[in-house]
């Protein structure tokens, strides 16, 4: 048991007191404050804890820990001189940091637990068995259907090597090869016959981190087929099985005309029996050849074909087998397994991961490219700024990379695990700016109050871009926030809280704004203590090759291309241009050059650059962009128009369109869905 003395019974001391009262291994011996009405002293009276106004009376030998939350350096120094060598003296700033970290950790754990519970509910509601392994072949998830088929509990299976539960499992092989295995028959250790499909689990970068299998019990169907000999009974039983199956089933005759479909087929394809029965087998296909016709021609089964079918372009896996009676071909039967929902769940998981990444800083100092003197000085200053908590001012022309620097400073600081929030002050209505920053409160209930960005970023960093566009009244309140040790959470209550780290940026003349009385002079001096000037691209043209190489990696990911480099002539053209739009304009020019390139080309040539540096015969240095447009919106509009034109030229044929644009069919479908062109 650790004996604790708390010096300071204000808001900070009260928080620490309440925390320690819930810990079994710590005992508060006393709490001290000069103000006899301090809230911490009132709690001590109620709890029967010793209290007073002079800490010296309570500084005895059995005190193990002393919390100083007075904020008074003189008190801290006096305590430091008085405590025993074996007594730990903790300043209030450290104590508040520990409390904040504990509370944040608890909230994060509860959030992750909720997500895991939802995912577990989804997996357990699926009829098919599902089991997954990590890179070491250890089972890391299993649903209830799989437990029932394997006759094991999830608590027993989790953490076991897969071969302990399923000796003949090929999941470790699928992880190593990265290749799926579809519709493989397997007999489980308990004798249950299943059909299993196995898939590698890949990151967004294509790296395998595990594998999973989906399997169905087919033993009942096989047993019934073996026991029933009467033709009519077989027909009746097969029809019942087909109609009760969750998988879509279609049957065609020897000529390839439909003779039977089940309700699941209608649900997946959107086609009724009348639209299929008696019609050719190609009626439900949007792209590709008919697997039914291929099976009828070869008299061999075809398994694991990925296709898109129906009005909704559903992703399916198709298995088709011939129907042979007395050695004569009578038709074929196809089983269509809808994997749209599974892929939808994977997309949702990817989206959740993106949200988590967005809560963190996107860039680091390694993303700032260049070795010229001006940019090296700016980087050195930014690295120093990352080690401090004082406000930082970033100055530079539009497109020089001020947001990149702000991200890097956050990533290099002790706050990197917390939120990085950006607010473009020029894009927010001035009438609501104050509410966005400081939030609002409802007097009836603090639980319903809307918090501001300063409070949301309390443990992290708030980046105010184009800070000169802040209304003058908001500037004054921001100055008060920066100068005070705490901010009010509501008009009726003042509670201490950790402050956000502030980084501001501007492309405008701050000194002129002060002279015009549109920017608060005191706020200027407060923010300008650490000012970093980011040089324009025209002053560091020697850095262009390194920047261009870095941008190619990013643009290849966005466009689904594989452009490796630029020719020397292309780099010369880039270095001869003055870049009024700075790095942002360089990215725009490279983007347009890649769009204009011929399919399959891996190198940007001088002609591609010169074509991108002109628009309708005018130089890009002249204003040609719409006033309110951003680079992202312009590129999206242009990419959409290119996709529409390519589809029109190839009469909607997506395979030819993908070949023409030099991208994969999968990338094309992603872009068509993004711009709602399908």
URRA-V908073 format. One record per pair of residues at least 24 apart in sequence whose C-alpha atoms are under 6 Angstrom apart, sorted by the first residue. I is the first residue (numbers start at 0). J is the second residue. D is the distance in whole Angstrom. If there is no record, write none. Layout:
# URRA-V908073
i=[I:I]
j=[J:J]
d=[D:D]
This chain:
# URRA-V908073
i=[0:0:1:1:2:2:2:2:3:3:3:3:3:4:4:4:4:5:5:5:6:6:6:7:7:7:7:8:8:8:9:12:13:64:66:67:127:127:128:128:129:129:130:130:131:131:132:132:133:134:134:136:136:136:137:170:173:174:174:174:181:192:192:193:246:246:247:247:248:248:249:249:250:250:251:251:252:252:253:253:255:255:256:268:269:283:283:284:314:314:358:359:359:360:360:360:362:362:363:363:364:368:369:385:385:386:390:390:390:391:391:392:392:392:392:392:393:393:393:394:394:394:394:395:395:395:396:397:398:398:398:398:399:399:399:414:417:417:418:418:419:419:420:421:422:423:424:424:424:424:424:425:433:440:453:456:457:457:457:458:459:460:460:460:461:462:462:463:464:464:465:465:466:478:536:537:537:540:562:562:563:563:564:565:565:566:568:569:569:598:598:599]
j=[24:25:25:63:26:27:62:63:27:28:62:64:65:28:29:30:65:30:65:66:30:31:67:31:32:68:69:32:37:39:37:68:39:88:90:91:214:215:213:214:212:213:211:212:210:211:209:210:209:208:209:160:161:171:161:210:199:199:209:210:303:217:218:217:335:336:334:335:333:334:332:333:331:332:330:331:329:330:329:330:279:280:280:309:309:308:309:308:338:339:418:418:419:406:410:419:406:407:407:410:407:546:542:411:412:412:501:502:526:502:529:503:504:526:527:530:504:530:531:504:505:506:532:506:532:533:506:506:580:581:582:583:535:581:582:459:458:459:456:459:459:460:461:462:463:464:464:465:466:468:469:468:473:489:499:499:497:498:499:499:499:499:500:501:501:502:503:503:503:504:504:505:505:522:581:577:578:574:601:602:601:602:602:602:603:604:605:604:605:660:661:661]
d=[5:5:5:6:5:6:5:5:5:6:6:5:6:6:5:6:5:5:6:5:6:5:5:6:5:5:5:5:6:4:6:6:5:6:6:5:6:5:6:5:6:5:6:5:6:4:6:5:4:5:5:6:6:6:6:6:6:5:6:5:5:6:5:5:6:5:6:5:6:5:6:5:6:4:5:6:6:4:5:4:6:6:6:4:6:6:6:5:6:5:5:5:6:5:6:6:5:6:4:6:5:6:5:5:5:6:5:6:6:5:5:5:6:6:6:5:4:6:5:6:5:6:5:5:6:5:5:6:6:5:6:5:6:5:6:5:6:5:6:5:6:5:5:5:5:5:6:6:6:6:6:5:6:5:6:5:6:5:4:6:6:6:5:6:5:5:6:5:6:5:5:4:6:6:5:5:6:6:4:6:5:6:5:5:5:5:5:5:4:6:4:6]
